[in-house]
Amino acid sequence: MDEVDIRRKTIELIDLKTQDNQIQAAFVHRLANVKEERNGEIYYKFSTPESIFDYKRARMAVFGKVPEEERTKIEELKRNEQLFEEIFGEEG
């Protein structure tokens, strides 16, 4: 590969990563706004950012200080959301 081709591919990869980050942020935003009813009152399903993804614990997992599953919490939630949508269809 010549330098121009490498630079072009680098720019494309940066654009793809930016797009992926935007999609991830939109998903987390939607997930954070999920509400549920308990005892006749409406509550947010996730009360803190850490209830969706605990960055401190995930960072510690990289160094073997907490279980690996903490790092994959958002991916698990996304899989569950996809399964839910496959079973029940898209949200109204």
NUFI-188041 format. One line per field, with one value per residue: residue in three letters; z, y, x of N, C-alpha, C in turn. Coordinates in Angstrom, 1 decimal. Example, Ala and Ser with C-alpha at 12.3 -4.5 7.8 and 13.67 -1.06 7.14 Angstrom:
// NUFI-188041
type	ALA,SER
n_c3	7.8,7.1
n_c2	-5.7,-2.2
n_c1	13.2,12.8
ca_c3	7.8,7.1
ca_c2	-4.5,-1.1
ca_c1	12.3,13.7
c_c3	7.8,7.9
c_c2	-3.3,0.0
c_c1	13.2,12.9
//
This chain:
// NUFI-188041
type	MET,ASP,GLU,VAL,ASP,ILE,ARG,ARG,LYS,THR,ILE,GLU,LEU,ILE,ASP,LEU,LYS,THR,GLN,ASP,ASN,GLN,ILE,GLN,ALA,ALA,PHE,VAL,HIS,ARG,LEU,ALA,ASN,VAL,LYS,GLU,GLU,ARG,ASN,GLY,GLU,ILE,TYR,TYR,LYS,PHE,SER,THR,PRO,GLU,SER,ILE,PHE,ASP,TYR,LYS,ARG,ALA,ARG,MET,ALA,VAL,PHE,GLY,LYS,VAL,PRO,GLU,GLU,GLU,ARG,THR,LYS,ILE,GLU,GLU,LEU,LYS,ARG,ASN,GLU,GLN,LEU,PHE,GLU,GLU,ILE,PHE,GLY,GLU,GLU,GLY
n_c3	0.0,-0.7,0.7,0.4,0.1,2.5,4.2,3.3,4.0,6.7,7.4,6.6,8.5,10.9,10.5,10.5,13.1,14.5,13.7,14.8,17.6,17.9,17.4,19.5,21.7,21.2,21.6,24.3,25.4,24.8,26.3,28.9,29.3,29.7,31.3,34.2,35.8,39.2,41.9,41.1,40.4,38.3,37.4,36.6,34.9,35.2,37.7,38.0,36.2,36.6,36.9,34.4,33.2,34.7,34.9,36.5,37.7,35.3,34.3,36.3,35.9,33.7,34.8,36.2,38.6,39.1,38.2,34.8,33.6,34.3,32.5,30.2,30.4,29.1,26.5,26.9,27.7,25.3,23.7,25.0,24.5,21.7,21.4,22.8,21.0,18.7,19.6,20.4,18.6,17.2,19.3,20.0
n_c2	-1.2,2.2,5.4,7.3,5.7,4.4,6.5,7.3,5.1,5.2,7.5,6.7,4.7,6.2,7.7,5.7,4.8,7.1,7.2,4.7,5.3,7.4,5.9,4.1,6.0,7.0,4.7,4.2,6.5,6.1,3.8,4.7,6.3,4.6,3.8,2.5,1.2,1.2,0.3,2.0,4.4,6.2,5.3,5.8,3.2,2.7,4.1,5.4,6.2,4.2,2.0,1.1,1.0,0.5,2.2,2.4,-0.1,-1.7,-0.7,-1.6,-4.3,-4.8,-5.0,-7.3,-7.1,-7.2,-9.3,-10.5,-10.2,-7.8,-5.9,-6.4,-5.6,-3.6,-4.7,-7.1,-6.0,-4.9,-7.1,-8.4,-6.4,-6.5,-9.2,-8.9,-7.1,-8.7,-10.6,-9.2,-7.1,-3.8,-0.8,1.2
n_c1	0.8,0.4,1.3,-0.8,-3.1,-3.1,-3.5,-6.1,-7.6,-7.3,-8.7,-11.2,-11.7,-11.6,-13.9,-15.8,-15.5,-16.3,-19.0,-19.9,-19.5,-21.5,-23.8,-23.7,-23.9,-26.4,-28.0,-27.4,-28.5,-31.2,-31.7,-31.2,-33.4,-35.6,-38.5,-40.3,-43.2,-44.0,-45.8,-47.9,-46.5,-44.3,-41.0,-37.5,-35.9,-33.2,-31.3,-28.9,-25.9,-24.0,-25.6,-26.1,-23.6,-20.7,-18.0,-15.6,-15.4,-15.2,-12.8,-11.1,-11.4,-9.9,-7.4,-7.7,-9.0,-11.8,-14.6,-14.8,-17.3,-18.4,-17.3,-18.7,-21.4,-23.0,-23.0,-24.4,-26.9,-27.6,-27.9,-30.0,-32.0,-32.2,-33.1,-35.6,-36.8,-36.9,-38.7,-41.1,-41.4,-40.8,-40.5,-43.4
ca_c3	0.0,-0.7,1.8,0.1,0.3,4.0,4.8,3.0,4.8,8.1,7.5,6.6,9.8,11.9,10.2,11.0,14.6,14.9,13.5,15.9,18.8,17.9,17.6,20.9,22.5,21.0,22.3,25.8,25.7,24.8,27.4,30.1,29.4,29.9,32.6,34.6,36.8,40.4,42.9,40.5,40.1,37.2,37.8,35.6,35.2,35.7,38.5,37.9,35.0,37.0,36.8,33.0,32.9,35.8,34.2,37.4,37.8,34.0,34.3,37.3,35.3,32.8,35.6,36.9,40.0,39.2,37.2,33.4,33.1,34.5,31.3,29.1,30.8,28.0,25.4,27.4,27.7,23.9,23.2,25.5,23.8,20.4,21.6,23.1,19.8,17.8,20.1,20.6,17.6,17.6,20.2,19.3
ca_c2	0.0,3.5,6.3,7.9,4.6,4.2,7.7,7.3,4.0,5.7,8.5,6.0,4.0,7.2,8.0,4.5,4.8,8.2,6.7,3.7,6.0,8.1,4.9,3.7,7.0,7.1,3.5,4.3,7.5,5.5,2.9,5.5,6.9,3.6,3.9,1.4,1.6,0.5,0.8,3.1,5.5,5.9,5.5,5.4,1.8,2.8,5.3,6.0,5.7,3.0,0.8,0.7,0.6,1.0,2.4,2.1,-1.6,-2.2,-0.4,-2.5,-5.6,-4.9,-5.4,-8.5,-6.8,-7.6,-10.3,-10.1,-9.9,-6.3,-5.1,-6.6,-5.3,-2.9,-5.6,-8.0,-5.3,-4.7,-8.4,-8.5,-5.5,-7.1,-10.3,-8.4,-6.5,-9.8,-11.3,-8.3,-6.1,-2.5,0.0,2.1
ca_c1	0.0,1.2,0.9,-2.1,-4.1,-3.1,-4.2,-7.5,-8.2,-7.3,-9.8,-12.5,-11.8,-12.0,-15.3,-16.6,-15.5,-17.2,-20.4,-20.2,-19.7,-22.7,-24.9,-23.6,-24.4,-27.9,-28.6,-27.4,-29.5,-32.6,-31.7,-31.3,-34.8,-36.6,-39.2,-41.2,-44.2,-44.0,-46.8,-48.6,-45.7,-43.3,-39.6,-36.6,-35.4,-31.8,-31.3,-27.6,-25.1,-23.4,-26.5,-26.0,-22.2,-19.8,-16.6,-14.6,-15.3,-14.7,-11.4,-10.5,-11.5,-8.8,-6.3,-8.0,-9.5,-13.2,-15.0,-14.9,-18.7,-18.7,-16.9,-19.6,-22.7,-23.7,-23.2,-25.5,-28.1,-27.9,-28.3,-31.3,-32.9,-32.4,-34.0,-36.9,-37.4,-37.3,-39.9,-42.2,-41.4,-40.2,-41.3,-44.3
c_c3	0.0,0.4,1.6,0.5,1.8,4.7,4.5,3.8,6.3,8.3,7.5,7.9,10.9,11.7,10.7,12.5,15.2,14.8,14.6,17.2,18.9,18.1,19.0,21.9,22.4,21.7,23.8,26.2,25.8,26.0,28.7,30.3,29.6,31.3,32.9,35.7,38.0,41.4,42.4,40.2,39.1,37.7,36.6,35.9,35.7,36.4,38.4,36.7,35.3,36.9,35.4,32.8,34.0,35.3,35.2,37.5,36.5,33.9,35.2,36.7,34.4,33.5,36.5,38.3,40.2,38.1,35.8,33.0,33.4,33.2,30.2,29.4,29.7,26.8,25.7,27.3,26.2,23.3,23.7,24.8,22.4,20.5,21.9,21.8,18.8,18.3,20.0,19.5,18.1,18.5,19.4,19.3
c_c2	1.2,4.4,6.9,6.9,4.4,5.3,7.7,6.2,4.5,6.7,7.8,5.3,5.0,7.6,6.9,4.5,5.9,7.8,5.7,4.4,6.8,7.1,4.4,4.7,7.1,5.9,3.7,5.4,6.9,4.6,3.6,6.1,5.9,3.8,2.7,1.9,0.6,1.1,2.1,4.4,5.1,6.3,5.2,4.0,1.8,4.1,6.0,5.5,4.4,1.8,0.3,0.2,1.3,1.1,2.1,0.6,-2.2,-1.9,-1.3,-3.9,-5.9,-5.4,-6.6,-8.3,-7.1,-8.6,-9.7,-9.6,-8.4,-5.5,-5.3,-6.4,-4.6,-3.9,-6.6,-7.3,-5.1,-6.0,-8.7,-7.7,-6.0,-8.3,-9.9,-7.8,-7.6,-10.5,-10.4,-7.3,-4.8,-1.8,0.9,3.4
c_c1	0.9,0.6,-0.5,-3.2,-4.2,-3.8,-5.7,-8.2,-8.3,-8.5,-11.1,-12.7,-12.2,-13.4,-16.2,-16.6,-16.4,-18.6,-20.8,-20.4,-21.0,-23.9,-24.9,-24.2,-25.9,-28.6,-28.6,-28.3,-30.9,-32.7,-31.9,-32.7,-35.9,-37.2,-40.1,-42.1,-44.1,-44.9,-47.6,-47.8,-44.7,-41.9,-38.7,-36.1,-34.0,-31.7,-30.0,-26.9,-24.4,-24.3,-26.6,-24.6,-21.3,-18.4,-15.5,-14.4,-14.8,-13.2,-10.6,-10.4,-10.3,-7.5,-6.5,-8.5,-11.0,-13.5,-15.1,-16.2,-19.0,-18.3,-17.9,-21.1,-23.5,-24.0,-24.3,-26.8,-28.6,-28.5,-29.8,-32.4,-33.2,-33.3,-35.4,-37.6,-37.7,-38.5,-41.2,-42.3,-40.8,-41.1,-42.2,-43.9
//
